[in-house]
């Protein structure tokens, strides 16, 4: 999963030791392929990395979903709502 923050970069995401990486070429925070954790749980982990660096990531009407099946989109939206 790749999440592209609208306004911030996270070159030091690795310092949080949460298995989330910053990919500077495409400006995304990315998670490993979900195995034990769901996409929703990984989204919460990405939010936690951003939060640890002083940024609150939100989903909203401006969020663009690219190649995300409806069931995974719903899972991520529910996880984000529970994290808020």
Residue frames as qw, qx, qy, qz and C-alpha x, y, z in Angstrom:
[[0.000, 0.891, 0.454, 0.000, 0.00, 0.00, 0.00],
 [0.408, 0.125, 0.010, 0.904, 1.22, 3.50, -0.84],
 [0.103, -0.873, -0.442, 0.180, -0.12, 6.67, 0.75],
 [0.426, 0.369, 0.098, 0.821, 0.81, 10.00, -0.79],
 [0.212, -0.658, -0.431, 0.580, 0.54, 12.83, 1.76],
 [0.315, 0.873, 0.324, 0.182, -0.70, 16.09, 0.28],
 [0.057, 0.963, -0.117, 0.236, 1.80, 18.43, 1.90],
 [0.472, -0.741, 0.476, -0.040, 4.54, 16.65, 3.86],
 [0.685, 0.414, -0.597, 0.052, 7.57, 14.48, 3.21],
 [0.798, -0.541, 0.199, -0.175, 8.75, 11.82, 5.65],
 [0.577, 0.584, -0.558, 0.124, 12.43, 11.09, 4.91],
 [0.003, -0.404, 0.787, -0.466, 12.92, 9.91, 8.49],
 [0.821, -0.181, -0.123, -0.527, 9.96, 7.51, 8.67],
 [0.775, 0.139, -0.598, 0.151, 12.40, 4.65, 9.22],
 [0.101, 0.364, -0.601, 0.705, 13.34, 6.15, 12.59],
 [0.654, -0.261, 0.174, -0.688, 9.92, 5.20, 13.95],
 [0.012, -0.229, 0.973, -0.039, 10.78, 1.49, 13.46],
 [0.607, 0.238, 0.482, -0.585, 7.23, 0.65, 12.36],
 [0.509, 0.126, 0.786, 0.327, 7.98, -1.13, 9.04],
 [0.388, 0.860, 0.321, -0.076, 6.68, 1.87, 7.09],
 [0.570, -0.139, 0.279, 0.760, 9.05, 3.39, 4.56],
 [0.230, 0.821, 0.038, -0.521, 9.25, 6.72, 2.78],
 [0.677, 0.248, 0.504, 0.475, 9.77, 6.39, -0.97],
 [0.090, -0.633, 0.024, 0.768, 11.11, 9.77, -2.11],
 [0.139, -0.027, 0.680, 0.720, 10.87, 9.06, -5.86],
 [0.199, -0.470, -0.681, -0.525, 7.08, 8.92, -5.74],
 [0.174, -0.330, 0.308, -0.875, 6.57, 10.75, -2.39],
 [0.761, -0.321, -0.363, -0.431, 4.73, 7.91, -0.68],
 [0.404, -0.404, 0.725, -0.384, 4.65, 6.22, 2.67],
 [0.727, 0.140, -0.567, -0.361, 4.45, 2.50, 1.99],
 [0.714, -0.365, 0.504, -0.319, 3.74, -0.65, 3.92],
 [0.126, -0.230, 0.939, 0.221, 4.84, -4.20, 3.27],
 [0.514, -0.130, -0.650, -0.544, 2.40, -6.50, 1.50],
 [0.613, -0.366, 0.338, -0.613, -0.24, -7.34, 4.12],
 [0.460, 0.095, -0.883, 0.004, 0.24, -10.83, 5.54],
 [0.277, -0.332, -0.799, 0.417, -0.82, -10.93, 9.18],
 [0.074, 0.480, 0.313, -0.816, -2.21, -7.38, 9.24],
 [0.419, 0.694, 0.580, 0.079, -5.03, -6.12, 7.06],
 [0.338, 0.493, 0.200, 0.776, -4.80, -3.10, 4.77],
 [0.334, -0.845, -0.216, -0.358, -6.81, -1.19, 7.35],
 [0.743, -0.610, -0.019, 0.277, -4.32, -2.02, 10.08],
 [0.648, 0.059, 0.173, 0.740, -1.42, -1.00, 7.85],
 [0.082, 0.732, 0.232, 0.635, -3.14, 2.31, 7.13],
 [0.552, -0.824, -0.103, -0.077, -3.35, 2.89, 10.88],
 [0.785, -0.305, 0.095, 0.531, 0.37, 2.12, 11.09],
 [0.429, 0.424, 0.229, 0.764, 1.09, 4.69, 8.37],
 [0.239, -0.851, -0.195, -0.426, -1.02, 7.21, 10.29],
 [0.732, -0.649, -0.048, 0.202, 1.01, 6.40, 13.44],
 [0.683, 0.020, 0.136, 0.717, 4.30, 7.07, 11.65],
 [0.146, 0.635, 0.228, 0.724, 3.01, 10.42, 10.39],
 [0.491, -0.817, -0.197, -0.228, 1.65, 11.28, 13.82],
 [0.788, -0.424, -0.031, 0.445, 5.00, 10.46, 15.47],
 [0.484, 0.078, 0.187, 0.851, 6.49, 13.08, 13.16],
 [0.011, 0.408, 0.274, -0.871, 3.86, 15.70, 14.00],
 [0.315, 0.103, -0.469, -0.819, 1.50, 15.22, 11.03],
 [0.527, 0.211, 0.693, -0.445, -2.11, 14.03, 11.19],
 [0.081, 0.049, -0.769, -0.632, -3.10, 12.13, 8.01],
 [0.500, 0.314, 0.503, -0.631, -6.79, 12.26, 7.16],
 [0.200, 0.279, 0.817, 0.462, -9.03, 10.70, 4.55],
 [0.236, 0.522, 0.315, -0.756, -11.60, 13.04, 3.07],
 [0.638, 0.666, 0.327, -0.206, -13.54, 13.98, -0.02],
 [0.259, 0.855, -0.398, -0.210, -10.24, 15.11, -1.56],
 [0.541, -0.366, 0.750, 0.110, -8.66, 11.64, -1.13],
 [0.633, 0.471, -0.439, -0.429, -7.86, 9.99, -4.46],
 [0.772, -0.182, 0.603, -0.089, -8.11, 6.21, -4.54],
 [0.463, 0.589, -0.551, -0.368, -6.06, 4.54, -7.28],
 [0.610, 0.188, -0.762, -0.110, -6.46, 0.83, -8.05],
 [0.161, -0.135, 0.779, -0.591, -8.15, 0.14, -4.70],
 [0.298, -0.328, -0.845, -0.300, -10.98, -2.41, -4.72],
 [0.419, -0.587, -0.156, -0.675, -14.18, -1.24, -3.02],
 [0.824, -0.466, -0.322, -0.001, -13.89, -3.75, -0.16],
 [0.669, -0.073, -0.241, 0.699, -10.35, -2.62, 0.71],
 [0.031, 0.461, 0.033, 0.886, -11.34, 1.05, 0.44],
 [0.617, -0.605, -0.239, -0.443, -14.15, 0.41, 2.92],
 [0.842, -0.304, -0.309, 0.321, -11.77, -1.46, 5.24],
 [0.474, 0.145, -0.154, 0.855, -9.28, 1.42, 5.20],
 [0.211, -0.541, -0.119, -0.805, -12.00, 4.03, 5.73],
 [0.749, -0.562, -0.288, -0.198, -13.36, 2.08, 8.73],
 [0.775, -0.175, -0.265, 0.547, -9.88, 1.69, 10.20],
 [0.254, 0.334, -0.050, 0.906, -9.19, 5.40, 9.76],
 [0.441, -0.613, -0.212, -0.620, -12.47, 6.25, 11.48],
 [0.828, -0.481, -0.281, 0.066, -11.59, 4.06, 14.47],
 [0.662, 0.009, -0.185, 0.726, -8.13, 5.62, 14.73],
 [0.059, 0.579, 0.090, 0.808, -9.54, 9.15, 14.84]]
